[in-house]
């Protein structure tokens, strides 16, 4: 099995993406929280030493502002990458599952009106399916496909069964003819 060649990202983009992933992973660790809490405790303990001066307050305010400002961009980068990867995986599932609506591929790129229409459609399908389950019916795709599509599919299956039956009959006749 061969894999598609990896597109070459600019070296800055690749290094930044790696830095953002590592930073997000590190700062999300429980030890990072403990370290931040210890910084606050040390800062609070040093308050009396510095007489709770304006400079003492400015140190924590400036430090937290800078860290927060930079973390916003790192977290956004990581979330964007995660969201893109998730969309590609969902698109692949839609593409691969027989009977799935390929029109749902790349739905996140549609405008707000189209997204709202799709959301309403699927909300209605969900409500109808839940009502069907409450009435003791099966929760299947039949509700979504509609009666015409089901009848059409049943007709196709019937035709395939008739063709198989004819093939089996011809094969049986051929076998009997060879024996004779």
Secondary structure as a PSIPRED ss2 file (coil, helix, strand):
# PSIPRED VFORMAT (PSIPRED V4.0)

   1 X C   1.000  0.000  0.000
   2 X C   1.000  0.000  0.000
   3 X C   1.000  0.000  0.000
   4 X C   1.000  0.000  0.000
   5 X C   1.000  0.000  0.000
   6 X C   1.000  0.000  0.000
   7 X C   1.000  0.000  0.000
   8 X C   1.000  0.000  0.000
   9 X C   1.000  0.000  0.000
  10 X C   1.000  0.000  0.000
  11 X H   0.000  1.000  0.000
  12 X H   0.000  1.000  0.000
  13 X H   0.000  1.000  0.000
  14 X H   0.000  1.000  0.000
  15 X H   0.000  1.000  0.000
  16 X H   0.000  1.000  0.000
  17 X H   0.000  1.000  0.000
  18 X H   0.000  1.000  0.000
  19 X H   0.000  1.000  0.000
  20 X H   0.000  1.000  0.000
  21 X H   0.000  1.000  0.000
  22 X H   0.000  1.000  0.000
  23 X H   0.000  1.000  0.000
  24 X H   0.000  1.000  0.000
  25 X H   0.000  1.000  0.000
  26 X H   0.000  1.000  0.000
  27 X H   0.000  1.000  0.000
  28 X C   1.000  0.000  0.000
  29 X C   1.000  0.000  0.000
  30 X H   0.000  1.000  0.000
  31 X H   0.000  1.000  0.000
  32 X H   0.000  1.000  0.000
  33 X H   0.000  1.000  0.000
  34 X H   0.000  1.000  0.000
  35 X H   0.000  1.000  0.000
  36 X H   0.000  1.000  0.000
  37 X H   0.000  1.000  0.000
  38 X H   0.000  1.000  0.000
  39 X H   0.000  1.000  0.000
  40 X H   0.000  1.000  0.000
  41 X H   0.000  1.000  0.000
  42 X H   0.000  1.000  0.000
  43 X H   0.000  1.000  0.000
  44 X H   0.000  1.000  0.000
  45 X H   0.000  1.000  0.000
  46 X C   1.000  0.000  0.000
  47 X C   1.000  0.000  0.000
  48 X C   1.000  0.000  0.000
  49 X C   1.000  0.000  0.000
  50 X C   1.000  0.000  0.000
  51 X C   1.000  0.000  0.000
  52 X C   1.000  0.000  0.000
  53 X C   1.000  0.000  0.000
  54 X H   0.000  1.000  0.000
  55 X H   0.000  1.000  0.000
  56 X H   0.000  1.000  0.000
  57 X H   0.000  1.000  0.000
  58 X H   0.000  1.000  0.000
  59 X H   0.000  1.000  0.000
  60 X H   0.000  1.000  0.000
  61 X H   0.000  1.000  0.000
  62 X H   0.000  1.000  0.000
  63 X H   0.000  1.000  0.000
  64 X H   0.000  1.000  0.000
  65 X H   0.000  1.000  0.000
  66 X H   0.000  1.000  0.000
  67 X H   0.000  1.000  0.000
  68 X H   0.000  1.000  0.000
  69 X H   0.000  1.000  0.000
  70 X H   0.000  1.000  0.000
  71 X H   0.000  1.000  0.000
  72 X H   0.000  1.000  0.000
  73 X H   0.000  1.000  0.000
  74 X H   0.000  1.000  0.000
  75 X H   0.000  1.000  0.000
  76 X H   0.000  1.000  0.000
  77 X H   0.000  1.000  0.000
  78 X H   0.000  1.000  0.000
  79 X H   0.000  1.000  0.000
  80 X H   0.000  1.000  0.000
  81 X H   0.000  1.000  0.000
  82 X H   0.000  1.000  0.000
  83 X H   0.000  1.000  0.000
  84 X H   0.000  1.000  0.000
  85 X H   0.000  1.000  0.000
  86 X H   0.000  1.000  0.000
  87 X H   0.000  1.000  0.000
  88 X H   0.000  1.000  0.000
  89 X H   0.000  1.000  0.000
  90 X H   0.000  1.000  0.000
  91 X H   0.000  1.000  0.000
  92 X H   0.000  1.000  0.000
  93 X H   0.000  1.000  0.000
  94 X H   0.000  1.000  0.000
  95 X H   0.000  1.000  0.000
  96 X H   0.000  1.000  0.000
  97 X C   1.000  0.000  0.000
  98 X C   1.000  0.000  0.000
  99 X C   1.000  0.000  0.000
 100 X C   1.000  0.000  0.000
 101 X C   1.000  0.000  0.000
 102 X H   0.000  1.000  0.000
 103 X H   0.000  1.000  0.000
 104 X H   0.000  1.000  0.000
 105 X C   1.000  0.000  0.000
 106 X C   1.000  0.000  0.000
 107 X H   0.000  1.000  0.000
 108 X H   0.000  1.000  0.000
 109 X H   0.000  1.000  0.000
 110 X C   1.000  0.000  0.000
 111 X C   1.000  0.000  0.000
 112 X H   0.000  1.000  0.000
 113 X H   0.000  1.000  0.000
 114 X H   0.000  1.000  0.000
 115 X H   0.000  1.000  0.000
 116 X H   0.000  1.000  0.000
 117 X H   0.000  1.000  0.000
 118 X H   0.000  1.000  0.000
 119 X H   0.000  1.000  0.000
 120 X H   0.000  1.000  0.000
 121 X H   0.000  1.000  0.000
 122 X H   0.000  1.000  0.000
 123 X H   0.000  1.000  0.000
 124 X H   0.000  1.000  0.000
 125 X H   0.000  1.000  0.000
 126 X H   0.000  1.000  0.000
 127 X H   0.000  1.000  0.000
 128 X H   0.000  1.000  0.000
 129 X H   0.000  1.000  0.000
 130 X H   0.000  1.000  0.000
 131 X H   0.000  1.000  0.000
 132 X H   0.000  1.000  0.000
 133 X H   0.000  1.000  0.000
 134 X H   0.000  1.000  0.000
 135 X C   1.000  0.000  0.000
 136 X C   1.000  0.000  0.000
 137 X C   1.000  0.000  0.000
 138 X C   1.000  0.000  0.000
 139 X C   1.000  0.000  0.000
 140 X C   1.000  0.000  0.000
 141 X C   1.000  0.000  0.000
 142 X H   0.000  1.000  0.000
 143 X H   0.000  1.000  0.000
 144 X H   0.000  1.000  0.000
 145 X H   0.000  1.000  0.000
 146 X H   0.000  1.000  0.000
 147 X H   0.000  1.000  0.000
 148 X H   0.000  1.000  0.000
 149 X H   0.000  1.000  0.000
 150 X H   0.000  1.000  0.000
 151 X H   0.000  1.000  0.000
 152 X H   0.000  1.000  0.000
 153 X H   0.000  1.000  0.000
 154 X H   0.000  1.000  0.000
 155 X H   0.000  1.000  0.000
 156 X H   0.000  1.000  0.000
 157 X H   0.000  1.000  0.000
 158 X H   0.000  1.000  0.000
 159 X H   0.000  1.000  0.000
 160 X H   0.000  1.000  0.000
 161 X H   0.000  1.000  0.000
 162 X H   0.000  1.000  0.000
 163 X H   0.000  1.000  0.000
 164 X H   0.000  1.000  0.000
 165 X H   0.000  1.000  0.000
 166 X H   0.000  1.000  0.000
 167 X H   0.000  1.000  0.000
 168 X H   0.000  1.000  0.000
 169 X H   0.000  1.000  0.000
 170 X H   0.000  1.000  0.000
 171 X H   0.000  1.000  0.000
 172 X H   0.000  1.000  0.000
 173 X H   0.000  1.000  0.000
 174 X H   0.000  1.000  0.000
 175 X H   0.000  1.000  0.000
 176 X H   0.000  1.000  0.000
 177 X H   0.000  1.000  0.000
 178 X H   0.000  1.000  0.000
 179 X H   0.000  1.000  0.000
 180 X C   1.000  0.000  0.000
